[in-house]
Amino acid sequence: MVGIGGTFGGLCRFQLGKIISQKSKTAFPIGTFIINITGAILLGILTSINMGNNVYLILGDGFLGAYTTFSTFMYEGFNLFQDNEKLNAFVYILSTLILGIIGYVVGYEIGKLLISL
């Protein structure tokens, strides 16, 4: 189940990242940034809805695990440092971490609201 979800999550991340990078002409890794923040929001929603273990395995561990990417986040952040883009590196790393946590909490609250409807 994790593999099935992961396949679709990875494909979705690849396609979305490609589209975003084609439209954005910046050194800032906006594609990975948007993908990781939206993934955190979606994980918060999924967690609060609590639809069962099998659904979580497919969507949480599988799809969202492959959709978001910690390794690319670290790689791009490190490359910004190497390219003397120190300010961009700090903004990217700190904003991803902070907004990722906020996104998860917001998603969790959205999920709770959806349950109460």
Stockholm file with secondary structure:
# STOCKHOLM 1.0

chainA/1-117         MVGIGGTFGGLCRFQLGKIISQKSKTAFPIGTFIINITGAILLGILTSINMGNNVYLILGDGFLGAYTTFSTFMYEGFNLFQDNEKLNAFVYILSTLILGIIGYVVGYEIGKLLISL
#=GR chainA/1-117 SS CHHHHHHHHHHHHHHHHHHHHHHCCSSSCHHHHHHHHHHHHHHHHHHHHCCCHHHHIIIIIIIIHHHSCHHHHHHHHHHHHHTTCHHHHHHHHHHHHHHHHHHHHHHHHHHHHHHHC
#=GC SS_cons         CHHHHHHHHHHHHHHHHHHHHHHCCSSSCHHHHHHHHHHHHHHHHHHHHCCCHHHHIIIIIIIIHHHSCHHHHHHHHHHHHHTTCHHHHHHHHHHHHHHHHHHHHHHHHHHHHHHHC
//
